[in-house]
Amino acid sequence: MTSLLAQLKAHTVVVADTGELSAIQRFQPEDATTNPSLILKAIAAGQYPELLSAAIAQARQLSDDPHQQLQLASDRLVVAMGVEILRHVPGRVSTEVPARLSFDTAATLSKARELCQLYQQTGIPRERILIKIASTWEGIQAARVLEQEGIQCNLTLIFNFAQARACAEAGVFLISPFVGRILDWHVKQQPQQHFTPATEPGVESVRAIYQFFKKHDYRTVVMGASFRNAGEILALSGCDRLTISPALLEELAAAEGQVALALQDNGERAPRPAALDEATFRWQMNEDAMATEKLAEGIRVFDQDQRKLEALLSQQLAT
């Protein structure tokens, strides 16, 4: 019998949620996603030493200003890692705009264009990268402009249906609704509550988004993310894409059994509703304590790890 991972790949595009090349090479995903936390983990573990040294050298060559050197080194490092990852996947890599820009549309646009240009300078076409942006109202508006410019985006930290809908209405290429972090919030609020994978609130959120997008013929790709267990993943078999950590990829690769198709387009179609405006979007987020808290927390955590990465780069630049 084939493994659960092999069967899952027959229903869903599998994406590696890691910057670890060994895991990517072993599990052979279609795409890979990165974020500041994953990049920091890889660098702290001693991976990509040549890329780190090259980014530091390039930054020193391009500027004498310490602050500018730091930004140059950071951008060149994440892009160099993306380029290396692309040598091992046939599809795309997601590279994240710094979380501190999540509430600044103009700054997000500027940084996204800079990252895209750096990729193009290495010979990587736009079709192989996704610019990853937090799903704030400001981030979604930046993604709207970038998509019109031919720069495709991955809108991350999706916890609320309004976020997903606004992304689709903006023409975003792909969204990443977070399954496990939604579960974390509900477990903390109701520790006595028992959820099966199929009834977990995060799984139900992705299911509702997927069905809404198909019914109203939005082309935005739904990629479930942030999984806590293999059961959640199997409960979303058939989703457009699923981004999975190396530990869970290992578990799925080692296990046998039957993977049933959990999500599929039933072909039903209906006219699209009127697009959300900013006031409605913000109100729906305000009414959802879980989404409000987890979005803010996610942005803070990513920024904390970005600052840790920058501290490491600063040490390298100072030597």
TIDO-670093 format. One record per residue (C-alpha): residue number from 1; residue in three letters; x, y negated, z. Coordinates in Angstrom, 1 decimal, padded with zeros to 4 digits, always signed. Each point is the difference from the previous one (the first is absolute). Example, Ala and Ser with C-alpha at 12.3 -4.5 7.8 and 13.67 -1.06 7.14 Angstrom:
# TIDO-670093
   seq   type        u        v        w
     1    ALA   +012.3   +004.5   +007.8
     2    SER   +001.4   -003.4   -000.7
# end
This chain:
# TIDO-670093
   seq   type        u        v        w
     1    MET   +000.0   +000.0   +000.0
     2    THR   +001.3   -003.5   -000.8
     3    SER   +000.7   -002.5   +002.7
     4    LEU   -002.5   -002.6   +001.2
     5    LEU   +002.2   -002.7   -001.4
     6    ALA   +000.1   +001.6   -003.5
     7    GLN   -003.8   +000.3   +000.0
     8    LEU   -000.4   -003.5   +001.3
     9    LYS   +002.1   -001.3   -003.0
    10    ALA   -002.6   +001.6   -002.3
    11    HIS   -002.7   -002.3   +001.3
    12    THR   +001.9   -003.1   +001.1
    13    VAL   +003.1   -002.0   -000.9
    14    VAL   +002.4   +000.5   +002.9
    15    VAL   +002.2   -002.9   +001.0
    16    ALA   +002.9   +000.2   +002.5
    17    ASP   -000.3   -002.4   +002.9
    18    THR   +003.7   -000.2   +000.6
    19    GLY   +003.3   -001.4   -001.1
    20    GLU   +001.8   +003.3   +000.7
    21    LEU   +001.4   +001.3   -003.3
    22    SER   +000.4   +003.5   +001.3
    23    ALA   -003.7   +000.2   +000.7
    24    ILE   -000.9   -001.5   -003.4
    25    GLN   +002.3   +002.4   -001.8
    26    ARG   -001.5   +003.0   +001.9
    27    PHE   -003.7   -000.8   -000.3
    28    GLN   +000.0   -001.6   -003.5
    29    PRO   -002.7   -002.6   +000.5
    30    GLU   -001.3   -002.1   -002.9
    31    ASP   +000.7   -003.3   +001.7
    32    ALA   +001.6   -001.3   +003.2
    33    THR   -001.0   -002.7   +002.4
    34    THR   +002.3   -002.1   +002.3
    35    ASN   -000.5   -002.6   +002.7
    36    PRO   +002.3   -001.8   +002.4
    37    SER   -000.3   +002.7   +002.7
    38    LEU   +001.0   +002.8   -002.5
    39    ILE   +002.8   -002.1   -001.4
    40    LEU   +001.3   -000.8   +003.5
    41    LYS   -000.2   +003.7   +000.9
    42    ALA   +002.0   +001.1   -003.0
    43    ILE   +002.7   -002.7   +000.4
    44    ALA   +000.3   +000.7   +003.8
    45    ALA   +000.5   +003.7   -000.8
    46    GLY   +003.0   -000.8   -002.1
    47    GLN   -001.7   +000.5   -003.4
    48    TYR   +000.8   -002.2   -003.0
    49    PRO   +003.4   -001.3   +001.3
    50    GLU   +001.2   -000.9   -003.5
    51    LEU   -003.2   -002.0   -000.7
    52    LEU   +000.3   -001.8   +003.3
    53    SER   +003.6   -001.0   -000.8
    54    ALA   -000.9   -001.1   -003.5
    55    ALA   -002.9   -002.1   +001.3
    56    ILE   +002.3   -001.8   +002.5
    57    ALA   +002.7   -000.6   -002.7
    58    GLN   -002.5   -001.4   -002.4
    59    ALA   -001.5   -002.3   +002.6
    60    ARG   +003.4   -001.4   +000.9
    61    GLN   +000.8   -000.6   -003.6
    62    LEU   -003.2   -001.8   -000.7
    63    SER   -000.1   -002.4   +003.0
    64    ASP   +002.0   -001.4   +002.8
    65    ASP   -003.1   -000.9   +002.1
    66    PRO   -000.5   +002.7   +002.7
    67    HIS   -003.8   -000.2   -000.1
    68    GLN   -000.1   +000.3   -003.8
    69    GLN   +002.5   +002.8   +000.1
    70    LEU   -002.3   +001.9   +002.4
    71    GLN   -003.0   -000.3   -002.4
    72    LEU   +002.1   +000.9   -003.0
    73    ALA   +001.4   +003.1   +001.7
    74    SER   -003.4   +001.1   +001.2
    75    ASP   -001.6   -000.3   -003.4
    76    ARG   +002.8   +001.7   -001.8
    77    LEU   +000.1   +002.8   +002.5
    78    VAL   -003.7   +000.9   -000.3
    79    VAL   +000.1   -000.3   -003.8
    80    ALA   +003.2   +002.2   -000.2
    81    MET   -001.7   +002.6   +002.2
    82    GLY   -003.0   -000.1   -002.3
    83    VAL   +002.2   +000.5   -003.0
    84    GLU   +001.6   +003.0   +001.6
    85    ILE   -003.3   +001.5   +000.9
    86    LEU   -001.3   -000.5   -003.6
    87    ARG   +002.8   +002.3   -001.1
    88    HIS   -001.8   +002.8   +001.8
    89    VAL   -003.7   -000.6   -000.7
    90    PRO   -001.7   -000.2   -003.4
    91    GLY   -002.4   -002.7   +001.0
    92    ARG   +000.2   -003.1   +002.1
    93    VAL   +001.5   -001.4   +003.2
    94    SER   -001.7   -002.5   +002.3
    95    THR   +002.1   -002.9   +001.3
    96    GLU   -001.4   -002.2   +002.7
    97    VAL   -000.2   -003.8   +000.3
    98    PRO   +001.1   -001.0   +003.5
    99    ALA   -002.9   +000.2   +002.5
   100    ARG   +000.7   -003.6   +001.2
   101    LEU   -001.3   -001.3   -003.3
   102    SER   -003.4   +001.8   +000.5
   103    PHE   -001.9   -003.3   +000.5
   104    ASP   +001.8   -002.0   -002.7
   105    THR   -001.3   +000.6   -003.5
   106    ALA   +002.7   -002.2   -001.7
   107    ALA   +002.9   +001.5   +001.9
   108    THR   -001.3   +003.5   -000.7
   109    LEU   -000.2   -000.8   -003.7
   110    SER   +003.6   -001.4   +000.0
   111    LYS   +001.5   +003.0   +001.8
   112    ALA   -001.9   +002.5   -002.2
   113    ARG   +001.3   -001.6   -003.1
   114    GLU   +003.5   +000.0   +001.4
   115    LEU   -000.1   +003.7   +000.8
   116    CYS   -001.5   +000.8   -003.4
   117    GLN   +002.8   -002.0   -001.7
   118    LEU   +002.7   +001.8   +001.9
   119    TYR   -001.5   +003.3   -001.1
   120    GLN   +000.0   -001.1   -003.6
   121    GLN   +003.6   -001.1   +000.2
   122    THR   +000.9   +003.6   +000.9
   123    GLY   -001.9   +001.2   -003.1
   124    ILE   -003.1   +001.2   +001.9
   125    PRO   -003.2   -001.0   -001.8
   126    ARG   -003.0   -001.4   +001.8
   127    GLU   -002.0   +003.1   -000.7
   128    ARG   +002.1   +002.0   +002.5
   129    ILE   -000.4   -002.3   +003.0
   130    LEU   -002.8   -001.1   +002.3
   131    ILE   +000.3   -003.1   +002.1
   132    LYS   -001.4   +000.9   +003.4
   133    ILE   -001.9   -002.8   +001.8
   134    ALA   -002.0   -000.1   +003.2
   135    SER   -003.8   -000.1   -000.6
   136    THR   -000.7   -003.4   +001.5
   137    TRP   -002.2   -002.4   -001.9
   138    GLU   +003.2   -001.9   -001.0
   139    GLY   +001.7   +003.1   -001.1
   140    ILE   -002.9   +001.1   -002.1
   141    GLN   -000.1   -003.3   -001.8
   142    ALA   +003.7   +000.3   -000.7
   143    ALA   -000.5   +003.4   -001.4
   144    ARG   -002.8   -001.3   -002.2
   145    VAL   +002.5   -002.4   -001.7
   146    LEU   +002.8   +002.6   -000.2
   147    GLU   -002.3   +002.5   -001.7
   148    GLN   -000.9   -002.6   -002.6
   149    GLU   +003.8   -000.5   -000.6
   150    GLY   +000.5   +003.7   -000.5
   151    ILE   +001.5   +000.7   +003.4
   152    GLN   -001.9   +002.9   +001.5
   153    CYS   -000.6   +000.1   +003.8
   154    ASN   -000.6   +002.4   +002.9
   155    LEU   -002.1   -001.7   +002.6
   156    THR   +000.8   +001.6   +003.4
   157    LEU   -001.4   -000.1   +003.5
   158    ILE   -003.6   +000.7   -001.1
   159    PHE   -002.2   +000.6   +003.0
   160    ASN   -003.3   -001.5   -001.1
   161    PHE   -002.4   +000.5   -002.9
   162    ALA   +000.1   -003.7   -000.8
   163    GLN   +003.7   +000.1   -000.5
   164    ALA   -000.3   +002.9   -002.4
   165    ARG   -002.9   -001.7   -001.9
   166    ALA   +001.8   -003.4   -000.3
   167    CYS   +003.1   +001.8   -001.4
   168    ALA   -002.1   +001.7   -002.6
   169    GLU   -001.7   -003.2   -000.9
   170    ALA   +003.4   -001.7   -000.4
   171    GLY   +001.1   +002.7   -002.5
   172    VAL   +002.6   +001.5   +002.3
   173    PHE   +001.7   +003.1   -001.4
   174    LEU   +000.1   +002.1   +003.2
   175    ILE   -001.1   -000.2   +003.6
   176    SER   +001.3   +001.9   +003.1
   177    PRO   -002.7   +000.6   +002.6
   178    PHE   +001.5   +001.1   +003.2
   179    VAL   -001.5   +003.2   +001.5
   180    GLY   +002.0   +000.8   +003.1
   181    ARG   +000.2   -003.5   +001.4
   182    ILE   -003.8   -000.2   -000.2
   183    LEU   -000.2   +003.2   +002.0
   184    ASP   +002.5   -001.3   +002.5
   185    TRP   -002.2   -002.9   +000.8
   186    HIS   -003.2   +002.1   +000.5
   187    VAL   +001.8   +002.5   +002.1
   188    LYS   +001.3   -002.7   +002.2
   189    GLN   -003.5   -001.5   +000.4
   190    GLN   -001.7   +003.4   +000.5
   191    PRO   +002.6   +002.5   +001.3
   192    GLN   -002.8   +002.5   +000.7
   193    GLN   -001.2   +000.0   -003.6
   194    HIS   +000.9   +003.0   -002.1
   195    PHE   +000.4   -000.4   -003.8
   196    THR   +000.5   +002.7   -002.6
   197    PRO   +002.1   -001.1   -003.0
   198    ALA   -003.0   -000.3   -002.3
   199    THR   -001.8   -002.2   +002.5
   200    GLU   +002.9   -002.2   +001.1
   201    PRO   -000.9   -003.7   -000.5
   202    GLY   +003.1   -000.6   -002.1
   203    VAL   -000.9   +002.9   -002.3
   204    GLU   -003.6   -001.3   -000.3
   205    SER   +001.3   -003.5   -000.8
   206    VAL   +002.1   +001.3   -002.9
   207    ARG   -002.9   +002.2   -001.2
   208    ALA   -002.4   -003.0   +000.0
   209    ILE   +002.5   -002.2   -001.9
   210    TYR   +000.7   +002.7   -002.6
   211    GLN   -003.7   +000.6   -000.7
   212    PHE   -000.8   -003.7   -000.2
   213    PHE   +002.9   -000.6   -002.5
   214    LYS   -001.1   +002.9   -002.2
   215    LYS   -003.7   -001.0   +000.1
   216    HIS   +000.7   -003.6   -001.0
   217    ASP   +002.7   +000.9   -002.4
   218    TYR   +002.9   -001.8   +001.6
   219    ARG   +003.3   +001.1   -001.4
   220    THR   +001.9   -000.6   +003.2
   221    VAL   +001.8   +003.1   +001.2
   222    VAL   -000.8   +001.3   +003.5
   223    MET   +003.1   +001.4   +001.8
   224    GLY   -000.7   +001.3   +003.5
   225    ALA   +002.9   -000.7   +002.4
   226    SER   +001.2   +000.2   +003.6
   227    PHE   -001.0   +003.6   +000.8
   228    ARG   +000.3   +001.6   +003.4
   229    ASN   -000.6   +003.6   -001.0
   230    ALA   -000.3   +002.2   -003.0
   231    GLY   -003.8   +000.4   +000.5
   232    GLU   -000.6   -003.6   -000.8
   233    ILE   +002.0   +000.5   -003.3
   234    LEU   -002.0   +003.0   -001.0
   235    ALA   -003.3   -001.7   +000.9
   236    LEU   +000.9   -002.6   -002.7
   237    SER   +001.1   +002.5   -002.7
   238    GLY   -001.1   -001.5   -003.3
   239    CYS   +000.7   -003.6   +001.0
   240    ASP   +001.9   -001.9   -002.7
   241    ARG   +003.3   +000.1   +001.9
   242    LEU   +001.2   +000.9   +003.5
   243    THR   +003.2   -001.2   +001.5
   244    ILE   +001.4   +002.5   +002.4
   245    SER   +002.9   +000.0   +002.5
   246    PRO   +002.8   +002.6   -000.4
   247    ALA   -001.1   +001.8   +003.2
   248    LEU   -003.5   +000.6   -001.4
   249    LEU   +001.3   +000.8   -003.4
   250    GLU   +002.1   +002.7   +001.7
   251    GLU   -003.0   +001.3   +001.8
   252    LEU   -002.1   +000.2   -003.1
   253    ALA   +002.8   +001.6   -002.0
   254    ALA   +000.5   +002.7   +002.6
   255    ALA   -003.7   +000.9   +000.4
   256    GLU   -002.3   +002.1   -002.1
   257    GLY   -003.7   +000.0   -000.4
   258    GLN   -002.7   -001.5   -002.2
   259    VAL   -000.2   -003.7   -000.7
   260    ALA   -003.5   -001.0   -000.9
   261    LEU   -000.8   -003.1   -002.1
   262    ALA   -001.4   -002.4   +002.6
   263    LEU   -000.4   -003.2   -002.1
   264    GLN   -001.1   -000.2   -003.7
   265    ASP   -001.6   -002.5   -002.3
   266    ASN   -003.6   +001.2   -000.5
   267    GLY   -000.5   -002.2   -003.0
   268    GLU   -002.7   -002.2   +001.7
   269    ARG   +000.3   -003.7   -001.0
   270    ALA   -001.7   -003.2   +001.2
   271    PRO   +000.5   -003.7   -000.7
   272    ARG   +002.7   -001.7   +002.1
   273    PRO   -001.2   -002.3   +002.8
   274    ALA   +000.9   -003.6   +000.1
   275    ALA   +003.6   -000.6   +001.0
   276    LEU   +000.8   -000.8   +003.6
   277    ASP   +000.9   -003.6   +000.8
   278    GLU   +002.6   -001.0   +002.6
   279    ALA   -002.5   -000.8   +002.7
   280    THR   -001.8   +003.4   -000.4
   281    PHE   +003.3   +001.8   +000.0
   282    ARG   +001.2   -001.7   +003.1
   283    TRP   -003.3   +000.5   +001.8
   284    GLN   +000.0   +003.7   -000.8
   285    MET   +003.5   +000.4   +001.3
   286    ASN   -000.9   -002.0   +003.1
   287    GLU   -002.9   +002.3   +000.7
   288    ASP   +002.3   +003.1   -000.1
   289    ALA   +002.2   +000.0   +003.1
   290    MET   +001.9   +003.1   -001.1
   291    ALA   +001.0   -001.5   -003.4
   292    THR   +000.9   -003.4   +001.5
   293    GLU   +002.2   +001.5   +002.7
   294    LYS   +001.7   +002.6   -002.3
   295    LEU   +000.7   -002.4   -002.8
   296    ALA   +001.6   -002.5   +002.4
   297    GLU   +001.9   +002.8   +001.7
   298    GLY   +001.2   +001.4   -003.3
   299    ILE   +001.3   -003.3   -001.2
   300    ARG   +001.8   -000.6   +003.3
   301    VAL   +001.6   +003.4   +000.0
   302    PHE   +001.2   -000.3   -003.6
   303    ASP   +001.4   -003.4   +000.8
   304    GLN   +001.8   +001.3   +003.1
   305    ASP   +001.7   +002.7   -002.1
   306    GLN   +000.9   -002.6   -002.7
   307    ARG   +001.7   -002.1   +002.7
   308    LYS   +001.9   +003.0   +001.2
   309    LEU   +001.1   +000.7   -003.5
   310    GLU   +001.1   -003.6   -000.4
   311    ALA   +001.9   +000.2   +003.3
   312    LEU   +001.9   +003.0   -001.3
   313    LEU   +000.7   -001.9   -003.3
   314    SER   +001.1   -003.1   +002.0
   315    GLN   +002.6   +002.1   +001.8
   316    GLN   +001.3   +001.4   -003.2
   317    LEU   +000.2   -003.5   -001.6
   318    ALA   +001.9   -001.3   +003.1
   319    THR   +002.8   +002.6   -000.2
# end
